[in-house]
Amino acid sequence: MKNLIILFTMFLMVTSLTPLSFGYDGTRLGPAGVPEGVLREGVLSVKFLDAYFGTEGSKIEVAPGDKNVPFTVVMSNVGTQDITGIKGKISLPAAFQSPSGRGVAIMADNDQKAKAGDTFALTFFIDVSDKASIKDYPGNVDLSFSRLRESGERNENFRFTYKLTGDSIVNLKPISGALTSIENNLVIIEVSNEGSAPLNNVDIVLQNDLTSVSSQSKSITNLENVIFDQTHWDVGTIQPQSSQTFTFSAFIPESLKNEPLHLPMAITYYNAHGEVQTVTRVADFYIIGLIDPTIYGVKVIDLSGKQTVVGEILNEGNSDGLFGFVTLKSQGDSNIKESTQYIDEIEPDSPVPFNIPIEYDGVGLMGKHDITIEVSYKDSMREEHILSYDTTIDVSELSMLENGDGDSSVGGIIAIIVIVGIIAFLFKKGKLPMISKKSE
């Protein structure tokens, strides 16, 4: 009996000291010395994680002036119970308004249940003023939700910061113009950023491996026989509204003459969120044929009693030179007048002759003259090209019979006249047996 009394007395003493040991303040119970908010009755059930432009799990770049863009707030249910009926109202600076109009509340809800320990998101839609600056901004979100197996609604409020990133716009532009077949070409391509956010650590890879090109790209590429000296370029950072160029050499086969060449490029960079992005852009080139003319055999002959500069043009390329002209120009003290001859097309592997009669400005000067022969023509893109050939000609002691040109047209005419005269003489004399027999 005495033992029971002792135990009861000890129980009363312990229970009377319990409020002191747990820091009782008359309003709530809690362990003495424990930081506020850890084991208090008003402990937070939701924790803020992130806020950014984009949808859940997918950030996007947004620039001033963009309209109806998604803005996502990501949170976590750190409580011990599932929550549902999640709704949010977001407050942002004046440059960010509801698409429904200025002053209208920006609301969002999540009709799914957020289990204990899971994350969830609210996505709002926002109009961004074109006067907004690219920088960090403060924001606030009011959150309401209900706990399962509990009546009533709970409310939480979070302050956060977010960034208006600007956007990056990647473009490729050929700088080197048309490329030439059966020739090694220097290719220059410009990669530009037309946006308002930088392209960081830009890396470019030519997709000339058909196994790495999508089925859609395969139908437009024709790189099988093109030879490149490089396929990978580290361009670096490209600031907004600026560009960088990169170069390489490419040998184009004859089979691509007069066709377009498509060069798909995979461009990898880090965007304003610090995330890796890869986009594909195609640089298009037109392949022209090679026109490679050479002037040779320039000399002076007497043609029908006229001093004439003759020569030939040989095109060693694979395409016609169009609308060809040959121009004779004098140099130095020569008084030969400038004159031009139209020669039409300059075909490959077939010499094209020219002959330009010499005219003088004043009295013809005998002896040597420095001249320039210019051949002008256009390629398949109608761009004009000029080939010049400097030489010296001698116009002294020229004679139709002493020009040394055995296949001269003048010599041929004289030979024909002589032959016709001989035949006529023999006919009159009856010295042509076959003709004589027929007349009898």
C-alpha positions, 0 to 999 in steps of 0.5 A, spaced: 500 500 500 505 504 501 508 503 494 502 505 491 502 511 495 509 513 493 508 511 485 501 516 485 505 522 488 511 521 483 505 521 478 502 527 480 509 531 481 511 529 473 504 531 470 505 538 474 512 539 471 510 537 464 507 544 461 514 547 464 518 542 460 515 543 454 515 551 454 507 552 455 505 559 454 498 559 455 496 558 447 500 553 444 504 547 446 511 546 443 518 543 445 522 548 449 527 551 444 525 548 438 525 553 432 518 556 430 515 553 424 518 546 425 513 543 430 508 548 430 501 548 429 501 552 423 507 549 419 507 550 412 504 544 408 507 546 401 514 549 399 516 553 393 521 551 388 521 555 382 518 560 377 519 561 370 516 562 363 514 556 360 510 550 362 511 544 367 518 541 365 519 545 359 522 552 360 521 557 354 525 564 352 520 570 352 521 577 350 518 584 351 512 584 347 510 577 347 503 575 348 499 570 352 505 566 354 505 561 360 508 562 366 509 556 371 510 556 379 512 549 381 511 547 388 512 541 393 507 538 398 512 537 404 506 535 408 504 528 411 497 528 407 495 529 400 492 536 398 487 537 392 483 543 390 489 547 388 488 554 386 493 560 385 493 567 384 499 571 382 501 578 383 507 581 378 510 588 376 506 592 372 509 590 365 506 583 366 498 583 365 493 578 364 491 577 357 484 579 359 486 586 360 489 590 365 487 590 372 484 583 371 487 578 376 491 572 374 489 566 376 490 558 375 488 552 378 490 544 378 485 539 378 489 534 380 491 531 387 498 532 389 500 526 394 504 527 400 512 528 397 510 530 390 511 536 386 505 540 382 505 546 378 500 552 377 501 555 370 498 562 369 498 566 362 501 573 361 502 578 356 509 582 357 509 589 355 514 591 349 517 596 354 519 591 359 526 590 360 530 584 360 532 582 368 530 579 374 523 581 377 519 580 384 513 576 384 508 573 389 503 567 389 497 566 393 495 559 394 489 555 397 488 548 397 484 543 401 487 537 405 484 530 404 480 527 411 480 535 413 475 540 412 476 547 410 481 551 406 488 552 407 492 558 404 499 559 403 503 565 400 510 565 397 515 571 394 519 569 389 524 572 383 524 570 376 527 573 370 524 576 363 530 572 359 529 575 352 529 570 346 534 567 341 533 567 334 538 563 330 539 564 322 544 561 317 545 565 311 550 563 305 555 569 304 560 566 299 554 566 293 554 560 288 559 555 288 562 552 282 562 544 280 569 541 279 572 546 283 574 547 290 570 552 293 571 557 299 564 556 303 563 562 308 556 561 312 554 567 317 550 564 323 546 570 326 542 571 333 536 576 331 533 575 338 534 579 344 537 573 348 545 571 347 546 564 344 552 561 349 557 556 347 555 555 340 557 549 336 555 547 329 556 540 326 554 539 318 549 533 318 553 530 312 552 523 315 546 520 312 544 516 318 544 522 322 539 526 318 532 525 319 527 522 313 525 529 311 532 532 310 534 526 306 529 528 301 532 534 300 540 533 301 545 531 295 551 531 299 553 524 297 559 526 293 561 533 296 568 533 299 568 537 305 575 539 309 571 540 316 564 538 319 565 541 326 565 548 328 566 552 335 563 559 334 562 561 341 557 566 344 553 570 339 550 576 342 543 579 341 543 582 334 550 580 332 553 574 328 559 570 327 562 567 320 565 560 319 568 557 313 570 551 310 572 548 303 568 544 299 569 540 292 563 540 288 562 534 283 560 535 276 553 531 277 551 537 281 552 542 276 546 547 275 542 544 281 541 547 289 546 544 294 542 544 301 547 543 307 543 542 314 547 544 320 545 542 327 546 548 331 547 547 339 547 552 344 545 554 351 539 559 352 538 564 357 535 559 362 542 555 361 539 549 358 542 546 352 538 547 345 539 544 338 536 546 332 537 545 325 538 550 320 539 549 312 544 553 308 542 553 301 547 554 295 546 554 287 551 550 283 554 553 277 558 550 272 565 551 271 567 556 265 575 556 264 577 560 258 584 561 255 586 565 249 591 563 245 594 563 238 593 571 237 597 574 231 596 578 225 594 576 218 592 580 211 585 578 210 582 581 204 587 586 204 585 588 211 590 587 217 586 583 222 588 580 229 586 573 229 586 568 235 582 562 238 579 561 245 578 554 249 574 553 254 576 548 259 570 548 263 564 544 263 559 549 262 558 554 256 560 561 257 554 565 254 553 572 250 561 572 249 564 578 246 572 579 244 574 586 244 581 589 242 584 594 246 591 598 245 596 599 250 601 604 251 603 608 244 599 604 240 594 608 236 589 602 234 582 603 235 578 599 240 573 594 236 569 588 239 566 582 235 560 578 238 562 570 238 556 568 242 557 562 246 564 559 248 562 552 248 567 547 252 572 543 249 571 546 242 576 552 240 572 558 238 576 563 233 575 570 233 578 575 227 578 583 229 580 588 223 585 593 225 583 600 225 587 606 226 586 613 230 590 617 224 595 614 220 597 607 221 603 606 225 608 600 222 611 596 227 610 593 234 603 594 238 602 593 245 594 590 245 590 587 250 584 582 248 578 582 253 573 576 252 567 577 256 561 572 257 556 571 262 555 564 267 548 561 268 546 566 273 547 571 268 553 574 272 559 577 267 566 575 267 572 578 263 578 575 261 584 579 259 590 577 255 596 582 254 600 581 248 605 584 242 603 584 235 607 586 229 604 589 223 610 591 219 611 587 212 604 584 212 602 581 205 597 576 203 602 572 200 607 572 205 603 571 212 605 564 212 598 562 214 597 556 209 589 555 211 588 562 210 581 563 207 584 568 202 589 563 200 584 558 199 580 563 194 586 565 190 587 557 189 580 556 187 580 562 182 587 559 179 584 552 179 577 554 175 582 558 170 586 552 168 579 548 167 576 553 163 583 554 159 583 546 158 576 546 156 577 551 150 583 547 148 579 541 148 584 538 153 579 535 157 577 528 154 571 526 158 567 533 157 570 532 149 567 525 149 560 527 152 560 533 147 561 528 141 
